Amino acid sequence: MLSQTVEYALRAVVHLAFLAPESCKTSELAKVTQVPSAYLSKVVQSLARAGILSSQRGMGGGVSFAGDPKRITILDIVNVVDPIQRIKTCPLQLATHGKNLCPLHRRMDAALAQVELAFGQTTLAEVLADPSEVKPLCEVAGTLRKVRC
């Protein structure tokens, strides 16, 4: 349901929020998040334009988390890279339906609305503070741990 771009963006932002205020080279971030480097660069550019990440080129440069994890939601990140497409009119363009969705598309849209709501109510701070045994992203030598770049 969510695009690969959304998955990549979420991995990168969660990791950089964990590292904050430290920065990370894009190549190192790509390795830790298991995202192709060239693709990650494009995702990082979008997130930097939105003010979620900060990017600095050259020696000593890198990418870092630029926001407040208590204020940035999963939905904020999704909306930057690939917003959820709600169903507002009949996807089949049936003249008899118009803006009156059939029962199937009405339920599909309701599910999308629930996803939007859940993502809009989940901050990065909540993701980072989750007490679960399983932590985001890294498994090194059989031990789960967060890797600093």
N, C-alpha and C positions, 0 to 999 in steps of 0.2 A: 504494500500500500504506500509506503514512503519510498522515495527515490534513493538511489545510492548516494546522490549528492547530499541529501539530508543526513544520511548515516555518517558520511565522511565529515560533514560540518560539525555534527554533534560530537563525534570522537575528538576532533581537534579542539573545539571550544572547551569541552569538559577537561581535557588534559591541560590546556593552557590556564584554565581557571584554577586547577589544582596547583600549578606551578607559580601562580601570581605571587609577587610581582615580577618574577624572573621571566626572561625571554628565552626563546628556543630557536635554533636555526630550522628553517623549513625542512631541510633534508633529514634532520634528526626527528622532527615532529612526524614526518611521513613514515619513518621507520617504526616509531613507537605506536602510531595509530594504525599502521598497516594500510596506508592510503598511498596510491601512486603519487610520487613527488610532483609531477607536472600538473596533475589534476588538483592536488592539494593547493598548489600555488594559486590557481584560479579561485578556489573556494575561499582561501585566505583573503584574496583581494576583495571579494564581495563582502566578507565579514568585516574587513577593515573599513571599507566605504560606509558601512552601516554603523561604525563606531563600537562594534563588539570586540574586535581585535585591533591591535596596533602593529604596524609593520614598518621596519626600518631596514633599508638596504645598506650594503657595504660592510666593511670591517666592523666587527662588534655589533652588527645588526642582527635582526631576527624578528620573530613575531611573539607578541605577548597578549595577554588578556587585558582589555581596556575598560571593562565595565565593573559593575558591582554585582557579584553573584546572587545577591539577595533581590536584585531588581530585574535581572535578565531571565526570561523564561525559555523553556524549550520551544514554545511557539514563536518567540522572537527570532530564534535562530532558523527555524523552519521557514518563517516568512521571508527571511533574507534570501535563502537559496532556492527554495521551491515551495511556495505557499500551497496549502491544502486547497484544492479546487472544489468548492461547494457546488451542488447541483441546484441551479436557480430556475432553469427552464428544461423542458423535455430534451434529453440528450439525442433523441431520435428526430427531433424537430417535427413532431407530429402536430399538425395544425389543431387537432381536436384537444390536445393537451395544453399547449402553450406554457403558461406559468403554473398551471395546475398539474403538479407531478402525479404520476400514477403511484399506486401503493408501493411498488418495488423501488422506484427512484426516491420517493419520499422517505422510505426507511434507510436507503443508502445515504441520503443527505443527513438524516438524523444521526447515523453512525459517525459520519464525518464531523458533525457538530460536537459530538461527545469527545472525539479525538482532539478537536480544537480546544474544547473546554479543559480537558485533562492537561494538555500541553501548556495552555495559558495559565494554569494554576500550579505548575511545577517549575520552581526556580532552580538555577544551577546550584545555589547554596544547598537546597534540599538533596539534590543528587550527590553532591560531594559529602554531605553529612550523613548519608544513609548508613545505618549501623550494620548492614549486611556483611557477612564473611567475604563475599565476592566483591572485589573492588573494580572500578572501571579500568579497562584497557589492557593491562600488561600481565603476561605470564612469562616469567623468565626462569629457566631451569626448573620447571615444575612448581615453582612457588609464585603465588599471586602477589604482586606488589606494584606500586605505582613507580614508574621510572622517571627520574628527573633527566631532562635533556642536558 
